């Protein structure tokens, strides 16, 4: 399988079986930290039911690779504020935080047990750029708006946009990770939300449709 190359090739070879999506720059140290994250996710999942996926190999493809596949479509800036809404076990936020340690990432989830895992994972992985928060998105008060507000399997597009647009900085974007392109959900978006891109993703080891829906809130919706 071939993948579109948007970023530079990997600087160091990743361990066998852990190769990231094509076009994503990743070092051996980053790969080792991603593997450690999977170890923690598998361990805590036995008690806290963080994900329905039990096999570690499928966690790699369905969580880590799926998260990293969005990187070429996010702003390629050294400094970026990102909010992961309904992060669950930390996807896509923790893999993104590991791959981009200069970004500031807030992991938002209403489930306190999941946030307990995220807090411990951030400590053990030494992710000083991560802040887990236990809150519903409609109740969350941020100290500054975000360049990117992203979600995976959080809600339909209309609900995501209506709940999250106030948290997006001027010029920022809402990004929804989806399977098949949800044309019906796109058609149901409010008029102040503009869809700017719907790229198809190629995720190594994942034989399923994956799309991003990238949206721009209108001026009235930006915080």
C-alpha distance (Angstrom), angle and dihedral (degrees) to the residues before:
residue distance angle dihedral
X1 . . .
X2 3.78 . .
X3 3.77 126.1 .
X4 3.82 132.1 -158.7
X5 3.77 111.9 -99.1
X6 3.80 111.8 -137.3
X7 3.80 101.8 149.7
X8 3.79 130.7 37.6
X9 3.77 121.1 -69.6
X10 3.78 118.5 -95.3
X11 3.79 113.2 -71.3
X12 3.81 94.3 -145.3
X13 3.81 129.4 20.7
X14 3.79 114.2 -95.6
X15 3.80 119.6 -134.2
X16 3.79 115.2 -87.5
X17 3.80 112.4 -80.5
X18 3.80 94.2 19.1
X19 3.79 102.0 81.0
X20 3.82 112.9 144.2
X21 3.82 125.1 -131.1
X22 3.80 115.0 -70.7
X23 3.79 114.9 -84.1
X24 3.83 94.7 26.1
X25 3.78 115.7 121.2
X26 3.80 111.3 -140.1
X27 3.79 135.2 161.2
X28 3.80 129.7 -142.1
X29 3.81 89.9 -109.3
X30 3.80 90.2 53.7
X31 3.80 90.9 48.8
X32 3.80 90.2 51.6
X33 3.80 90.4 52.4
X34 3.81 91.1 48.9
X35 3.81 88.6 52.2
X36 3.80 89.4 51.2
X37 3.80 89.6 51.4
X38 3.81 89.3 54.0
X39 3.81 89.7 50.7
X40 3.81 90.2 53.8
X41 3.80 93.1 44.5
X42 3.81 92.1 51.2
X43 3.82 92.2 46.4
X44 3.81 96.5 48.1
X45 3.78 92.6 40.3
X46 3.79 90.5 68.9
X47 3.82 89.3 65.8
X48 3.80 107.3 22.2
X49 3.82 102.5 37.3
X50 3.80 93.0 -131.6
X51 3.80 94.1 164.5
X52 3.79 137.2 12.1
X53 3.82 88.4 -131.5
X54 3.81 110.4 92.5
X55 3.81 103.4 173.9
X56 3.80 114.0 87.3
X57 3.82 92.1 -144.0
X58 3.81 90.2 57.3
X59 3.81 90.7 45.6
X60 3.81 86.4 58.6
X61 3.80 94.4 53.7
X62 3.80 101.0 32.1
X63 3.80 97.2 41.4
X64 3.81 114.0 18.8
X65 3.80 100.0 32.3
X66 3.79 91.2 38.9
X67 3.81 90.3 53.9
X68 3.81 95.4 45.4
X69 3.81 91.4 49.6
X70 3.82 89.9 72.9
X71 3.82 94.3 58.1
X72 3.83 97.7 89.4
X73 3.82 88.9 55.9
X74 3.81 96.4 51.6
X75 3.83 122.9 83.3
X76 3.79 110.6 -75.6
X77 3.80 94.5 -136.8
X78 3.79 129.4 134.9
X79 3.79 92.0 -130.7
X80 3.79 122.3 42.6
X81 3.81 136.9 153.8
X82 3.80 113.2 -142.9
X83 3.80 131.2 -178.6
X84 3.81 118.9 -159.3
X85 3.83 107.2 -156.8
X86 3.80 116.7 -154.3
X87 3.79 90.8 2.8
X88 3.82 96.1 172.9
X89 3.80 106.3 -179.2
X90 3.80 91.1 4.0
X91 3.80 103.5 -77.9
X92 2.93 122.9 176.6
X93 3.82 94.1 -4.6
X94 3.80 103.2 64.8
X95 3.83 97.1 46.1
X96 3.82 88.4 47.3
X97 3.81 91.1 48.9
X98 3.80 90.7 50.6
X99 3.81 93.1 47.8
X100 3.82 93.6 43.6
X101 3.83 107.5 33.5
X102 3.82 91.5 169.8
X103 3.82 91.7 64.0
X104 3.82 121.5 90.0
X105 3.81 110.0 -130.8
X106 3.80 130.0 -172.8
X107 3.81 116.3 -161.0
X108 3.80 109.4 -152.9
X109 3.80 124.3 -166.7
X110 3.80 134.3 146.0
X111 3.82 93.1 -144.5
X112 3.81 108.5 94.6
X113 3.81 94.3 -160.4
X114 3.79 90.8 55.3
X115 3.80 90.8 47.9
X116 3.83 88.7 51.1
X117 3.81 87.9 57.2
X118 3.80 92.2 46.4
X119 3.80 90.9 50.6
X120 3.80 92.3 50.9
X121 3.80 92.0 44.7
X122 3.81 91.1 52.1
X123 3.81 89.2 51.7
X124 3.80 96.3 46.8
X125 3.80 93.6 43.2
X126 3.82 91.2 44.2
X127 3.79 92.7 -126.7
X128 3.78 100.9 167.6
X129 3.81 88.9 169.3
X130 3.83 93.0 64.3
X131 3.80 128.4 87.1
X132 3.83 117.2 -176.0
X133 3.81 114.0 -155.7
X134 3.81 128.1 -170.6
X135 3.79 105.0 -143.8
X136 3.77 144.9 107.9
X137 3.78 110.5 -105.2
X138 3.81 92.2 -120.5
X139 3.82 89.7 57.0
X140 3.79 97.9 41.7
X141 3.80 117.3 114.7
X142 3.80 114.5 -165.2
X143 3.79 126.7 -159.4
X144 3.82 90.4 -137.6
X145 3.82 133.9 6.2
X146 3.79 121.9 -100.2
X147 3.80 132.6 -114.1
X148 3.81 89.8 -144.4
X149 3.80 130.0 23.1
X150 3.80 108.7 -170.7
X151 3.79 135.2 -179.8
X152 3.78 139.4 178.3
X153 3.81 120.7 -157.8
X154 3.80 90.2 -18.1
X155 3.80 101.2 127.3
X156 3.77 143.1 -50.6
X157 3.81 115.9 -54.7
X158 3.79 95.5 -105.2
X159 3.82 93.4 53.4
X160 3.80 91.7 44.1
X161 3.80 91.7 51.2
X162 3.80 94.9 44.5
X163 3.81 93.4 48.7
X164 3.80 98.6 39.9
X165 3.82 108.6 33.3
X166 3.82 92.7 88.2
X167 3.82 88.5 61.9
X168 3.83 95.1 56.5
X169 3.81 119.2 99.4
X170 3.82 118.9 -128.4
X171 3.78 106.0 -77.9
X172 3.80 91.1 16.9
X173 3.80 127.4 124.2
X174 3.77 143.3 -131.3
X175 3.81 112.2 -134.9
X176 3.81 122.2 -166.5
X177 3.81 121.3 -169.2
X178 3.80 109.2 -144.2
X179 3.79 140.6 167.7
X180 3.80 113.0 -135.6
X181 3.80 113.1 13.4
X182 3.84 103.9 -85.0
X183 3.79 99.0 -141.2
X184 3.79 92.6 165.9
X185 3.80 90.8 55.3
X186 3.79 90.8 47.0
X187 3.80 90.7 52.4
X188 3.83 89.6 51.4
X189 3.82 95.1 55.4
X190 3.81 116.4 119.6
X191 3.81 116.1 -101.9
X192 3.81 94.2 -108.6
X193 3.83 91.1 63.3
X194 3.80 116.6 82.7
X195 3.81 120.9 -162.7
X196 3.80 106.1 -140.1
X197 3.83 101.0 175.3
X198 3.82 141.6 2.8
X199 3.83 104.6 -170.8
X200 3.79 121.3 -177.7
X201 3.81 113.3 -127.2
X202 3.80 128.4 -142.9
X203 3.80 109.5 -150.0
X204 3.83 117.3 -170.9
X205 3.78 111.2 -118.6
X206 3.81 94.2 7.8
X207 3.80 113.8 109.6
X208 3.79 97.1 -166.5
X209 3.77 140.1 90.1
X210 3.79 114.4 -88.4
X211 3.80 126.7 -177.6
X212 3.75 139.4 170.3
X213 3.78 121.9 -141.0
X214 3.80 108.0 -155.7
X215 3.80 114.1 -164.9
X216 3.80 136.2 -174.9
X217 3.81 116.6 -149.5
X218 3.78 117.0 -138.1
X219 3.78 120.6 -108.5
X220 3.78 91.0 -99.0
X221 3.81 90.7 56.9
X222 3.82 98.7 47.8
X223 3.78 118.5 96.6
